[in-house]
Amino acid sequence: MAKRATAYVCQSCGAVAAKWAGRCDSCGEWNTLVEERSGSGVGGSPTVASRKRGRVVPLVGLSGESEAPARVETRVGELDRVTGGGFVRGSALLVGGDPGIGKSTLLIQAAARVARLGHRAIYISGEEAIDQVRLRAARLGLSDAPVGLAAETSVEDILATLTDGPAPALVIIDSIQTLWSEMVESPPGTVTQVRASAQALVRYAKSSGATVILVGHVTKDGQIAGPRVVEHMVDAVLYFEGDGAHQYRILRSVKNRFGATDEIGVFEMTDKGLAEVANPSALFLGERSGRTPGSAVFAGLEGTRPLLIEIQALVAPSPLGTPRRAVIGWDSARLSMILAVLEARCGVRFAQNDVYLNVAGGLRVSETGADLAVAAALISSLSGVALPADCVYFGEVSLSGAVRAVSQAQSRLKEARKLGFTSAFVPEANAGDADGDQVTGLSELTDLVARIAASSTGADRPADAEG
């Protein structure tokens, strides 16, 4: 009898090694190699299955009529926005997020909405018992929703249940790491099991026309655990983000074959579940004080949605030999770049000061268009001069000190007008996009420093600032 092959698979990156080692050579993680048998199932030898001649697939041209994909709307506006207008029938989605962030709450609310609209919705939990899910539904006021509920981890049993009766419109699997298949001889949660289980469920979604949502665990780095091939299998990857210290949650699309990527939906966690936030800009600016130095409002863009976000900076004399640089909600390397440009190009000295930067509300900003708002907040805090309360800032700062243009300036300014902001500092190339606004175009960062210094009438100019 032939000996069954054994391989060691990294549970972090999915790399395969012939023998066990304490450290994975591919990703560098420690103690992640797990022994898995590869003699059958996914990863088995090609000689196991009998070979047969494939069928000829007809080839067609790029031109031709194509229909828009059929969608199932949940009537949860923020969720439909992120998915591109509702769940596409026959698609598979992967939802990730930190433990306790509200993934299960959001999905059971979506399942209840879909069921109440007359569609068949099924919720299968592999982590909680039926009574636990029912208690959550009762707390959210969803007990009367006709949602099919089961607690099961066997992929074969789940597929048999789904194929028994009419095809559902929505299937939620919570979570993919708890499932196991008889075709794979590995423990649940391993790379091979996650890949095989996801492949079987994606195949069911494509063949039945049901929308399958897979909940995925995340690693300590915030990435969805398991092999990256699962993210390539599905049609959309959504991340549910948030901070336990704040009540809001953000659903972000990082992959979507049927809609825009980097789209976001904003929710507020309440005692009745997740509530939609129709105007997130007002939420992020709700407790802003316009008379405090070091506060600037950034007119940002998340996907296709413009957002107004408060950037807070604090510059204080440092008692240490090496001043501190602390940043929350923004890239620390980019903060170092803005400080270097202000010192080298504008003559504003931060060498003897601690610098703290925070994005209000706990939002994570990755757009380079926030450079100008960050610079304005830093200069305002250093000089002790409060910026105008009705002014917004956006623009990218280059290493030469030039202020570069950003995309969709009209949408940013329109959002600012809607919330009562009457003036803006923007790149000179975007100044022509203004429509009746009091917009100041800047070509160099030194122009912003000069304008803030000139506005400090009756206040002390910073001794360290020049020009």
Residue, then its C-alpha position, 0 to 999 in steps of 0.5 A: m500500500a502506497k504511503r500517503a504523502t504528508a506536507y507542512v502548511c503554514q497557517s499564516c500564508g499557505a506556503v507548503a514545506a516538506k518538513w517541519a520548521g519553527r519558522c516559515d521561510s515565506c512569511g517569517e511567522w513562527n510556529t505556524l507550520v501544521e502537518e496536513r495530509s495531501g494524498s486526497g481531497v484538495g491538494g491531492s496528487p493529480t494521479v488520484a483522479s482518473r483523467k478524461r478528455g475535456r469538453v470544448v468551450p465555445l469562444v465569443g467576442l468582447s462585443g455583444e449585449s449583456e444584462a445587468p446582474a440581478r440583485v437582492e436589495t436588503r433595504v439597509g442603505e449603507l450595506d447596499r451602497v457598499t455592495g453596489g446596489g444590493f447582493v448579486r445573485g450567485s455571488a460570494l462575499l467574504v466579510g472580515g473584522d475584529p472580534g466583537i466589532g458587530k459582524s454577526t449583528l450586521l449580517i443577522q439584521a441584513a438576513a431579517r430584512v431580506a426575509r421580510l421582503g419575501h426572500r428565503a434567507i438562511y443563517i448558519s452559525g458554526e460558532e454559536a448555538i441556536d439559543q445564542v443566535r435567538l437571544r441576539a435576534a430577540r435583543l435586536g427585535l428580529s424574532d418575528a423575521p422568517v429566517g432559517l437558522a441552523a448550527e452546523t460545521s460540516v460542509e456536506d451537511i450544510l450543502a445537503t440542507l441548502t439543496d433541500g427545497p427552493a434555492p435561498a436568496l441569501v445564505i450566511i456562514d458564520s464563520i468559514q474557519t469553523l467549517w470542515s469537509e470530509m474530503v480533507e483530512s485536516p483539522p477545522g481552521t487549517v489552510t486546507q480546510v478553509r480553502a476546501s470549504a470556501q471552494a465548495l460554498v462558492r461552487y454552490a453559489k454559482s450553481s444555485g444563484a444564491t448569495v453566499i456570505l462567508v464571515g472570516h476571522v482576522t489576524k493580529d495584523g487585521q488581515i483575514a485569516g487563512p489562505r489569500v486564495v479565498e479572497h480571490m475565489v469570492d466576488a467581494v471582500l468587505y472589512f468591518e472596521g471600528d474602535g471599541a471606544h467609539q460607537y460608529r462602525i465602518l463597512r469598507s469594500v476592498k474588492n467588488r466585482f460588481g461595484a466600486t472598490d474602497e466604498i464605505g458604509v457608516f453605521e452606529m452601534t446602539d442598544k437596538g443593533l446597528a443603525e445607519v448613519a445617513n450623514p457621516s460628516a456631521l457625525f465626525l464633526g459633531e463635537r468639534s470646537g472651532r476656537t481651538p488651535g490645532s484643529a483643521v477640517f479635511a474634505g476627504l473622499e472614501g470611495t465615491r463618498p465625500l467626508l469631512i473629517e477633523i484633523q487634530a494636532l498638538v505641538a508642545p515643547s519636549p522635555l526629552g532629548t528625542p521629541r516624540r512623534a505620535v499619530i493615530g488614524w494616519d500614516s506615521a511615515r507621512l507625518s514625518m514627511i510633512l514635518a520635514v517639508l515644513e522644516a526644510r521648505c517653510g522654515v517652521r521648526f519642530a525639532q524641540n517639540d513633541v508632535y501628536l496627531n489624531v483623526a477625530g472619531g477614530l477614523r483611519v485616513s489613508e488618502t494623500g489629499a489630507d497632507l494640506a489639512v495636517a500641515a495646517a493643523l500643525i502650524s495652527s498648534l505651533s503658532g497658537v492661532a485657531l484656524p477659521a471655523d468655516c474653512v476646509y483643507f485638502g491637497e497633496v504636499s510634495l517633497s519640494g513643498a508644492v501643493r498638488a491637485v487631488s481628484q473630485a474637488q467639486s464633490r468635496l466642496k459640495e459636501a463642505r457647502k452642505l454642512g455650512f463651510t464657506s471657504a476652502f484652501v485647495p491646490e491651485a490646480n483645483a481652484g477652478d473647480a469651485d462654483g461660487d465658493q470662497v476658495t483660495g488656491l495654493s501652489e506652495l506650502t509656504d503660501l499656507v504658512a504665510r496666510i496663517a501667520a498673517s491671520s494671527t492679528g493680536a496673537d504672538r507669531p511663532a518664534d520658530a516660524e519664518g516666511 
